[in-house]
């Protein structure tokens, strides 16, 4: 076997550059992951069951036991207060699925195969996170229908409600990049699932999602008020019109400006963790 004169070593496909090519490659990977989701519908089904259970359990089991300033012990008032927190918890819990999916692709060698193709470096991760965003949007639609059935309502009109769901999807997309980094950093999908959930529970419960922070110890109130999760929850409550009359808004800047704070937190998380995830992807598959 001979080689062409002047050519030495092995040939490695070079990734194609350009924004348009990067977008195209990302969409191809996203399509691949969406097809995979359709062919394994139980993954989507189980992802829908958990948030529905949270809505029913918190609405009917705790609804008459938790006091919300301005709403008292009214179960209907608590449902209005609760739903923004459930929506936000649902989109952030998609982090575990994103991490497990990427870890599974790494474990089976699919990431190495993608790397052998002449494609944009970040396309594999971007495509995966976009597919997870579509699944999250589907989950939110189902969850919204269930919320309407148990008595939740958005009182500020369709445009503001759409803006609230946009903030939720942006937060969910930001958190999938954290999941991507976790998935690239562990050896098995099981470890990625555990690693994706272990920090989410304190993040979501030390917040304003389920109870007013004013009932927490002082140091936890500070954490809750500056929690990026809390900013999105507060923004959604304002946009949905779900804050009870006379509800005391904390003096912390994110709680006074929740929509802006939610946008800034989500963008910051995307920038930081996308950079770290792409860098990890390059080194993890060499």
ABEGO torsion letter per residue (X at the ends): XBBBBGBBEBBBBBBBBEAAAAAAAAAAAAAAAAAAAAABAAAAAAAAAAAAAAAAAAAAAAAAABBBBGAEABAAAAAAAAAAAAAAAAAAAAAAAAAAAAAAAAAAGAAAAAAABBBBAAAAAAAAAAAAAAAAAAAAAAAAAAAAAAGBBBAAEAAAAAAAAAAAAAAAAAAAAAAAAAAAABABAAAAAAAAAAAAAAAAABBAAABBAAABBAAAAAAAAABAAAAAAAAAAAAAGABBBGBBBBABAAAABAAAAAAAAAAAAAAAAAAAAAAAAAAAAX
